[in-house]
Amino acid sequence: MNSKEILKSEGFANVYEWHDEPNVEYSKHEHKGKVTIFVIKGDVTFIFKNGEEKIICSGERLDVPIGIEHSAIIGPKGCDYVVGEMIKGDS
């Protein structure tokens, strides 16, 4: 089963593929519902409010904590990933 099929089977309302160019930065935000990403190629670093950093690389999954403020920085080679949203438009 591929990452899109896995997220659909878990009941995500919206599942899509996304690409970010190198070094894109996402400012601090939070999600109202569950958001999950599967990195297909490249990497992304999540920075949480408490200062914790988590790097997600090719083949890895992150279930983004609901209601926890975080930001993200795309790696120097860009990033391709699959996103699952429980609430459409929440990522």
LINPE-V532484 format. One record per run of one state. SS is the DSSP state (H for helix, E for strand, - for the rest). FROM is the first residue (numbers start at 1). LEN is the number of residues. If there is no record, write none. Layout:
SS&FROM&LEN + SS&FROM&LEN
This chain:
-&1&2 + H&3&7 + -&10&4 + E&14&7 + -&21&4 + E&25&5 + -&30&5 + E&35&14 + -&49&4 + E&53&5 + -&58&3 + E&61&4 + -&65&5 + E&70&16 + -&86&6
